[in-house]
């Protein structure tokens, strides 16, 4: 489908309006994005048309908050009608919170809405690569051996489910340095 996108910037450069047009020149969607003094997106307002009724939906507001290191710590999406199965592209209503533990190298993401909470924790190594993920009843972790250049040479994927640990996969590699 052909169309065009129009961008309009505020005089201070902190707000941009995106308007999306279809091939016939009709507006299909528009988004307003606001950034803070550090360039982080702090608010997005999405205006879409209902594909069934072809009428505008209520504008959807999504607010973002960051920590002192500039990392995203919260996404809060206004309550809105949400299509169930098959609507993977839609933003879920409610709050997503991210907590970082730099000493333990973990990042916990928690989602809460009227339907209940869900959370997961990622564990990462010194280079920032994800080496583990944990849900309420399921844990998966990489157990790796590194060479003197900090490149992994063997890794095992350890999975714990219901208190039972198993090796799910294993990888080995040989690196020749010149």
C-alpha positions as CSV (number, residue, x, y, z in Angstrom):
1,X,0.0,0.0,0.0
2,X,1.4,3.3,-1.0
3,X,1.0,6.4,1.0
4,X,3.0,9.2,2.5
5,X,4.1,10.4,5.9
6,X,4.2,14.0,7.0
7,X,6.3,15.3,9.9
8,X,5.7,18.6,11.7
9,X,8.1,19.8,14.3
10,X,7.4,22.3,17.1
11,X,9.6,25.4,17.2
12,X,11.5,24.1,20.2
13,X,12.1,20.8,18.5
14,X,10.7,18.8,21.4
15,X,7.5,17.7,19.8
16,X,7.0,16.1,16.4
17,X,3.6,15.2,14.8
18,X,3.6,12.3,12.4
19,X,0.6,12.0,10.0
20,X,0.2,8.9,7.9
21,X,-1.8,9.0,4.7
22,X,-3.0,6.2,2.4
23,X,-2.7,6.2,-1.4
24,X,-6.0,8.1,-1.7
25,X,-4.7,10.9,0.6
26,X,-6.8,10.0,3.6
27,X,-5.3,10.2,7.1
28,X,-4.9,6.7,8.5
29,X,-3.1,7.4,11.7
30,X,-1.3,10.2,13.4
31,X,1.2,10.2,16.3
32,X,2.5,13.1,18.5
33,X,5.9,12.4,20.2
34,X,7.4,14.6,22.9
35,X,11.0,14.4,24.1
36,X,12.7,15.7,27.2
37,X,15.9,17.8,27.5
38,X,18.0,14.6,27.1
39,X,16.2,13.5,23.9
40,X,14.2,10.7,25.6
41,X,10.7,10.2,24.4
42,X,8.5,11.0,27.4
43,X,5.0,11.0,25.8
44,X,3.4,9.6,22.8
45,X,-0.2,10.2,21.7
46,X,-1.5,7.8,19.1
47,X,-4.6,8.6,17.0
48,X,-5.9,5.7,14.8
49,X,-9.0,4.8,13.0
50,X,-10.9,1.6,13.9
51,X,-10.5,-0.7,11.0
52,X,-14.0,-2.1,11.5
53,X,-16.0,1.2,11.9
54,X,-13.6,3.4,10.0
55,X,-14.1,6.0,12.7
56,X,-11.4,7.6,15.0
57,X,-10.6,5.7,18.1
58,X,-10.0,7.6,21.4
59,X,-6.4,8.9,21.3
60,X,-4.1,6.6,23.2
61,X,-1.5,8.2,25.5
62,X,1.7,6.4,26.5
63,X,4.1,8.0,29.0
64,X,7.7,7.0,29.6
65,X,10.0,7.6,32.6
66,X,13.8,7.2,32.8
67,X,16.4,6.7,35.6
68,X,19.4,9.0,36.2
69,X,21.5,6.8,33.8
70,X,19.0,7.5,31.0
71,X,17.5,3.9,31.1
72,X,13.8,3.3,30.6
73,X,12.2,2.4,33.9
74,X,8.5,2.8,33.2
75,X,6.0,2.7,30.4
76,X,2.4,3.7,31.3
77,X,-0.3,3.2,28.7
78,X,-3.8,4.6,29.3
79,X,-6.7,2.1,29.6
80,X,-8.2,1.4,26.3
81,X,-10.3,-1.2,24.5
82,X,-7.9,-3.9,23.6
83,X,-8.5,-6.7,21.1
84,X,-7.6,-10.1,22.4
85,X,-5.9,-12.8,20.4
86,X,-4.3,-11.7,17.2
87,X,-3.6,-8.2,18.2
88,X,0.1,-8.5,18.9
89,X,0.9,-5.1,17.5
90,X,-1.3,-3.3,20.1
91,X,0.2,-1.7,23.2
92,X,-1.2,-3.4,26.3
93,X,-3.0,-1.1,28.7
94,X,-1.4,-0.7,32.1
95,X,2.1,-0.1,33.5
96,X,5.4,-1.8,32.6
97,X,8.1,-1.2,35.2
98,X,11.8,-2.0,34.7
99,X,14.1,-2.3,37.7
100,X,17.9,-2.6,37.2
101,X,20.3,-4.2,39.7
102,X,23.8,-3.2,38.4
103,X,25.6,-5.2,41.1
104,X,23.8,-8.4,40.2
105,X,23.6,-7.6,36.5
106,X,19.8,-8.1,36.3
107,X,16.9,-6.3,34.7
108,X,13.4,-7.1,36.0
109,X,10.4,-6.2,33.9
110,X,7.0,-6.3,35.5
111,X,3.7,-5.7,33.8
112,X,0.5,-4.9,35.7
113,X,-3.0,-4.4,34.5
114,X,-6.6,-5.1,35.5
115,X,-6.0,-8.7,34.3
116,X,-3.1,-9.3,36.7
117,X,0.7,-9.0,36.9
118,X,3.5,-10.8,35.1
119,X,7.2,-10.4,35.5
120,X,10.5,-11.7,34.2
121,X,14.2,-11.1,35.1
122,X,17.0,-11.0,32.6
123,X,20.6,-11.7,33.7
124,X,23.4,-10.3,31.6
125,X,27.2,-10.6,31.6
126,X,29.9,-7.9,31.9
127,X,29.6,-7.1,28.2
128,X,25.8,-6.7,28.5
129,X,24.9,-9.9,26.7
130,X,21.8,-11.7,28.1
131,X,22.8,-14.9,29.7
132,X,19.6,-15.8,31.6
133,X,15.9,-15.3,31.9
134,X,13.6,-16.2,34.7
135,X,9.8,-16.3,35.0
136,X,7.7,-17.3,37.9
137,X,8.0,-21.1,37.3
138,X,10.7,-21.3,34.7
139,X,14.4,-20.3,34.7
140,X,16.9,-20.5,31.9
141,X,20.5,-19.6,32.3
142,X,23.7,-19.8,30.3
143,X,26.7,-21.2,32.1
144,X,29.8,-20.3,30.1
145,X,33.5,-20.7,30.2
146,X,35.6,-17.8,28.8
147,X,39.1,-17.6,27.4
148,X,41.7,-15.0,28.3
149,X,40.2,-12.6,25.7
150,X,36.8,-12.9,27.4
151,X,35.3,-14.8,24.5
152,X,33.1,-17.8,25.4
153,X,34.5,-21.2,24.6
154,X,31.8,-23.5,26.0
155,X,28.2,-22.7,27.1
156,X,25.5,-24.8,28.6
157,X,21.9,-23.7,28.7
158,X,20.6,-24.8,32.1
159,X,16.8,-24.9,32.5
160,X,15.0,-25.2,35.8
161,X,11.4,-26.0,35.7
162,X,9.4,-27.1,38.8
163,X,12.7,-27.3,40.8
164,X,14.4,-29.7,38.4
165,X,17.5,-28.5,36.5
166,X,18.5,-30.0,33.2
167,X,21.1,-29.1,30.5
168,X,18.9,-28.1,27.5
169,X,21.7,-27.3,25.0
170,X,25.5,-27.2,24.9
171,X,27.8,-25.2,22.6
172,X,31.5,-25.3,22.1
173,X,33.8,-23.3,19.9
174,X,37.5,-23.0,19.3
175,X,39.0,-19.6,18.6
176,X,42.5,-19.2,17.1
177,X,44.2,-15.9,17.7
178,X,47.0,-14.8,15.5
